[in-house]
Amino acid sequence: VIPCLVIPSMSHQRTSVEKWAAKAKSLYAYFHMHGRENPKLFAGVFAEYLRFLKKNHVVGICGELHPALPKLSGSYEIDGPRSWIIAKLIWDPERDPKLLLKEFCRRFYGPAAAPMERYYQTLEKAWQKLENVYDFRCDYDNAGFFLYTPEEMKEMVKCVREAEKLAGNDKELKGRINALKTRLFPRASYYSFAGLKKDPAPEK
């Protein structure tokens, strides 16, 4: 029998794990990593947490993530990079998240890699300001507008527009960037319109 730790339901994501590790030689960890359709990236913190779990007898990991199911508040256009990096880190927690991000941007965005890397770095820096950086579920019932300041959202939009210019006549690359725009820009408009209230009403 291997106890399964449902990470977001724990009273404390580190102390609770340590208490279970003192009782069992092998543990299993389960994450809720889906959420509302807002961009998120927490690769650095997640890698650090995986290494912590490994030291505390966790031998297997499973997580919920719905990057292609809008009805479950999932969007591959938004969550594709996060899904890819998380999968790489679960396979090997010792990998450098910054290098993984750089690899993803280079392979997925080509000549537009530099501004898109800045875009994802903005997401990561915003995540690090949260009171609980280990809450990867991040309040599933909340639309997620608390994650970014209007200034951060403006920077994100700026990066995407710069990437769009660098894509030139590459139809496939422009399609990838446009797919992100269709999800991101309606969210960005809320930040501009609301000014921002903590959690404006979701779109109809």
C-alpha positions, 0 to 999 in steps of 0.5 A: 500500500502506497499512501497518495498525497493530494497536494492541494488538499493538504493543510501545508504543502511542505510540513504535511509531506514531511509528516507523511514521509516519517510514516511511509517509505514510499509515497505518491503525489497527486496535483490539480494543475488545471484552472481558469483559462488564464496564463500561468507558469511556475516552472522554477517553483515546481522543479524545486518542489519536485526535488523536495518530494523526491527527498521525502519518499515520493516515488510517483506523481500524477496530475490533472491538467486540461489544456485542450478542453475549454469546458473544463477551463483549459486552453492548449494555446495558453497552457501548452508550454506549461504542460510541456515543461511540467512533463519534462520536470516530472520525468527529471526534476534535476533539469533546469526550468530556464533551459527548458523554457528557452528550448521550448521557445526556440523550437516552437517560436523560432525567430520569435523566440526572444520576445516569447521567452520574455512573455513567459518570464513575466508569467513566472515572476508574477507567480513568485509574488503569490503568498503560497507559491506551492498552490499549483491549483491556484484557487480553481474557482477564481477566474485568476485575474489576481495573478497580474497587474495591469502593467504586467499584462501590458508587457505580456501583450507587448511581447506577443505583438513583437513576436507577431512582427518577427514571425514575418510571412511564416504562416505556421508560426503566425498561426501559433502566435494568433492562437495565443492572441485569441485566448490572451487578448480578451483577458488583457482587455479586462485588465485595461477596462477594469483598472483593475478590480480584483476579479471582474465578472467573466465574459459571457 
